[in-house]
Amino acid sequence: MKRIISVVFIFFTLSAFAQTGGFDFKIPVRNVKGVVKKLNSELTVIELVKNANKRYVASNLPDEFKKDGLHVTLSGLEAPIPPYIRMAGTPIKLKSIKVTTKEQKSFKLTKKKYKL
């Protein structure tokens, strides 16, 4: 009985976390260069150019920019990953994301910059 109550409690806790987003976006990030990587059909991350071990997961990344190999410059607010959650990258709430004119032509993008 205790085990069932524990499982139900954990389920509701995680559900509440998922519904609110649960992340505390406080750490400012400005003009960081990265490369978009599609890990699978559902998950796209931005891998930093200067630090290949750091990746960002942005829930508000424009669909047009979800192209594997696209070089971007981004600004936003980063949130630490909670200790009990495993993620493919650090959560980030993008404020702006842009590409060079060369990248825009190469990937046939309609916009060069998004302010979110």
C-alpha positions in Angstrom: 0.0 0.0 0.0 2.8 2.4 0.8 4.5 1.6 -2.4 1.3 2.4 -4.4 0.9 5.7 -2.6 4.6 6.6 -3.2 4.2 5.8 -7.0 1.0 7.9 -7.2 2.7 10.8 -5.3 5.7 10.7 -7.6 3.5 10.6 -10.7 1.5 13.7 -9.6 4.7 15.5 -8.7 6.2 14.9 -12.1 2.9 15.8 -13.8 2.7 19.1 -12.0 6.3 19.8 -12.9 5.7 19.0 -16.6 2.6 21.2 -16.7 4.2 24.3 -15.4 7.5 23.8 -17.2 9.1 23.8 -13.8 12.2 25.6 -14.9 13.5 28.8 -13.3 14.9 30.8 -16.3 17.3 33.3 -14.7 20.8 32.9 -16.2 21.2 35.4 -19.1 22.9 34.1 -22.2 23.9 36.6 -24.9 25.2 36.2 -28.5 26.2 32.5 -28.1 27.1 30.7 -31.3 25.8 27.2 -31.8 24.9 24.5 -34.3 21.4 23.0 -34.5 21.4 19.2 -34.2 18.4 17.0 -34.8 18.8 14.1 -32.4 15.6 12.4 -33.7 12.3 13.5 -35.3 11.0 14.9 -31.9 14.1 16.4 -30.4 16.3 19.3 -31.7 19.2 20.7 -29.6 21.6 23.6 -30.1 25.2 22.5 -29.6 27.6 25.3 -28.6 30.5 25.9 -31.0 33.1 26.8 -28.3 32.0 23.9 -26.0 30.8 20.8 -27.7 29.9 19.3 -24.3 27.1 21.8 -23.7 23.8 21.7 -25.5 20.6 23.7 -25.2 17.1 22.5 -25.5 14.7 25.4 -26.5 11.0 24.8 -26.5 10.4 28.0 -28.4 12.9 27.3 -31.3 11.2 28.3 -34.5 10.3 25.4 -36.8 12.1 27.0 -39.6 15.4 26.9 -37.7 15.1 23.2 -36.8 17.5 22.2 -39.6 20.5 19.9 -38.9 23.8 21.7 -39.2 22.3 25.3 -39.2 24.8 27.7 -37.5 22.9 30.2 -35.2 23.6 33.0 -32.8 21.2 33.1 -29.8 20.3 35.1 -26.7 18.0 34.0 -23.9 17.6 32.9 -20.4 19.1 29.6 -19.2 17.7 27.4 -16.4 19.6 24.8 -14.4 18.5 21.2 -14.9 16.9 20.0 -11.7 18.9 17.2 -10.0 16.1 14.6 -10.4 15.6 15.2 -14.2 17.6 13.8 -17.1 17.7 16.0 -20.2 19.4 16.1 -23.6 20.5 19.6 -22.9 20.2 22.7 -20.7 16.8 24.3 -20.9 16.8 27.7 -22.5 14.0 30.3 -23.2 15.1 32.0 -26.4 14.8 35.8 -26.6 16.3 36.0 -30.1 18.0 33.7 -32.6 19.6 34.7 -35.9 21.6 33.3 -38.8 24.0 34.8 -41.3 22.9 35.8 -44.8 25.0 32.9 -46.1 23.2 30.4 -43.8 19.8 31.9 -44.7 20.5 31.3 -48.5 22.1 27.9 -48.0 19.1 26.6 -45.9 16.5 28.5 -47.9 15.1 30.3 -44.8 12.5 33.0 -45.1 13.7 34.9 -42.0 17.2 35.8 -40.9 16.3 36.7 -37.3 13.5 35.9 -34.8 12.7 37.9 -31.7 10.7 35.7 -29.3 
